[in-house]
Amino acid sequence: HLFALGGNAGGFAWDFAPHYGLALGTLSTAANVGGLVKAGWRLPIDFAPARSQPGVPGNGFFRPTATWGWYVFGGVTGRVVARNLFLDEPSALGEEVDRTPLVGDGQLGLAAYWGRARLSYTHVWRSREFREEIGSSKIGALSLTVNF
């Protein structure tokens, strides 16, 4: 994260954190940039719940700031993909696809925590990754995180 912005007024709080990244590897080579905003009652210290990658970052870590709280979150990420082995190489049938080098993800979610447990739902929309793909991808994730 480059920096984070936020505010707090009587228990209601918000924060915004931009992010960027670079992946260099055999399977994938890509650069990304985006941001995540959270708003809710008694925000915990976290980067929002973990999600499928690549996408808007998150993780399992959270530190409650009160006995209970909740928040909504949303974010976007844009990626420039230089290599995606799964799409760049011909399939076993010899078929090839025309990969899209610019890919985007958007997400919305809701999280609530009680004590050391956090329950969250995240919905992710991913733009088409190749031209022949019919529509965008949609992924939903329900997760329960418990701090020990």
C-alpha positions as CSV (number, residue, x, y, z in Angstrom):
1,H,0.0,0.0,0.0
2,L,1.2,3.5,-0.9
3,F,-0.8,5.2,1.9
4,A,-4.2,4.9,3.6
5,L,-6.8,7.5,4.3
6,G,-9.6,7.3,6.8
7,G,-11.9,8.9,9.3
8,N,-13.9,8.1,12.4
9,A,-17.0,9.8,13.9
10,G,-18.5,8.2,17.0
11,G,-18.0,4.6,16.0
12,F,-18.7,5.0,12.3
13,A,-15.5,4.9,10.3
14,W,-14.2,4.6,6.8
15,D,-10.8,4.0,5.1
16,F,-9.3,3.8,1.7
17,A,-6.1,2.0,0.7
18,P,-4.7,2.0,-2.8
19,H,-2.6,-1.0,-4.0
20,Y,-0.3,-2.0,-6.7
21,G,1.6,-5.1,-7.6
22,L,3.8,-7.0,-10.1
23,A,3.9,-10.7,-10.7
24,L,6.8,-12.3,-12.6
25,G,6.5,-16.0,-13.2
26,T,6.2,-19.0,-15.4
27,L,2.4,-19.1,-15.3
28,S,1.7,-15.4,-15.2
29,T,3.4,-12.1,-15.7
30,A,1.2,-9.0,-14.9
31,A,1.2,-5.6,-13.2
32,N,-1.8,-4.2,-11.3
33,V,-3.1,-1.1,-9.7
34,G,-6.4,-0.4,-7.8
35,G,-7.9,0.6,-4.5
36,L,-10.3,-0.6,-1.7
37,V,-12.7,1.4,0.4
38,K,-14.4,0.2,3.6
39,A,-17.1,1.9,5.7
40,G,-18.9,0.7,8.8
41,W,-19.4,0.5,12.5
42,R,-16.3,-0.1,14.6
43,L,-13.9,-1.0,11.7
44,P,-11.4,-3.7,12.6
45,I,-7.8,-3.3,11.6
46,D,-7.6,-5.4,8.4
47,F,-7.3,-5.2,4.6
48,A,-10.8,-6.8,4.1
49,P,-11.5,-10.5,3.8
50,A,-9.3,-12.7,1.5
51,R,-10.4,-13.3,-2.0
52,S,-9.6,-15.3,-5.1
53,Q,-6.4,-14.0,-6.8
54,P,-5.5,-12.3,-8.9
55,G,-7.8,-9.5,-7.8
56,V,-8.4,-6.9,-5.2
57,P,-6.1,-7.9,-2.3
58,G,-7.3,-9.0,1.1
59,N,-6.2,-11.4,3.8
60,G,-7.3,-13.5,6.7
61,F,-5.8,-11.2,9.4
62,F,-8.0,-8.9,11.3
63,R,-7.8,-7.2,14.7
64,P,-11.1,-6.3,16.3
65,T,-11.4,-2.8,17.7
66,A,-14.5,-3.6,19.8
67,T,-16.6,-6.6,20.8
68,W,-18.6,-6.4,17.6
69,G,-18.8,-4.4,14.4
70,W,-19.6,-4.5,10.7
71,Y,-18.6,-2.9,7.4
72,V,-19.2,-2.9,3.7
73,F,-16.3,-2.8,1.3
74,G,-15.7,-2.3,-2.4
75,G,-12.7,-2.1,-4.7
76,V,-11.4,-2.2,-8.2
77,T,-8.2,-3.5,-9.7
78,G,-6.9,-3.2,-13.3
79,R,-4.2,-5.5,-14.6
80,V,-2.0,-5.5,-17.6
81,V,-1.3,-9.1,-18.4
82,A,1.9,-9.9,-20.4
83,R,1.7,-13.7,-20.0
84,N,-1.0,-16.1,-18.9
85,L,0.2,-19.7,-19.6
86,F,-3.3,-21.1,-19.4
87,L,-4.5,-18.8,-22.3
88,D,-1.3,-18.3,-24.3
89,E,-0.6,-22.0,-25.0
90,P,-2.7,-24.0,-27.3
91,S,-5.1,-26.5,-25.6
92,A,-4.8,-30.3,-25.9
93,L,-7.2,-30.0,-28.9
94,G,-4.8,-27.5,-30.6
95,E,-7.2,-24.6,-30.1
96,E,-5.9,-21.1,-29.3
97,V,-7.7,-18.1,-27.9
98,D,-7.1,-14.3,-28.4
99,R,-6.2,-13.1,-24.9
100,T,-7.2,-9.7,-23.7
101,P,-4.1,-7.9,-22.2
102,L,-6.2,-5.5,-20.0
103,V,-8.3,-7.2,-17.3
104,G,-10.3,-5.6,-14.5
105,D,-11.9,-6.8,-11.3
106,G,-14.6,-5.1,-9.2
107,Q,-15.9,-6.3,-5.9
108,L,-18.5,-5.6,-3.2
109,G,-18.9,-7.2,0.1
110,L,-20.2,-7.2,3.7
111,A,-18.4,-8.3,6.8
112,A,-19.3,-8.6,10.5
113,Y,-17.3,-9.6,13.5
114,W,-18.0,-10.8,17.0
115,G,-15.1,-11.2,19.3
116,R,-12.5,-13.2,17.5
117,A,-14.7,-14.3,14.6
118,R,-15.4,-12.6,11.3
119,L,-18.1,-13.7,8.8
120,S,-18.0,-12.1,5.3
121,Y,-19.5,-12.3,1.8
122,T,-17.6,-11.0,-1.2
123,H,-18.9,-10.8,-4.8
124,V,-16.3,-10.3,-7.5
125,W,-16.9,-9.4,-11.2
126,R,-14.0,-10.0,-13.6
127,S,-13.9,-8.7,-17.1
128,R,-13.3,-11.0,-20.0
129,E,-9.8,-12.5,-20.2
130,F,-10.0,-13.6,-23.8
131,R,-12.1,-12.3,-26.8
132,E,-14.0,-15.6,-27.3
133,E,-15.2,-15.6,-23.7
134,I,-19.0,-15.2,-23.3
135,G,-19.5,-12.4,-20.8
136,S,-17.6,-11.6,-17.6
137,S,-16.9,-14.0,-14.7
138,K,-18.7,-13.6,-11.4
139,I,-17.4,-15.2,-8.2
140,G,-19.1,-15.2,-4.8
141,A,-17.2,-16.2,-1.6
142,L,-18.6,-16.7,2.0
143,S,-15.8,-17.0,4.6
144,L,-15.5,-17.4,8.3
145,T,-12.2,-16.3,9.9
146,V,-11.4,-17.0,13.6
147,N,-8.3,-15.6,15.4
148,F,-6.7,-18.0,17.8
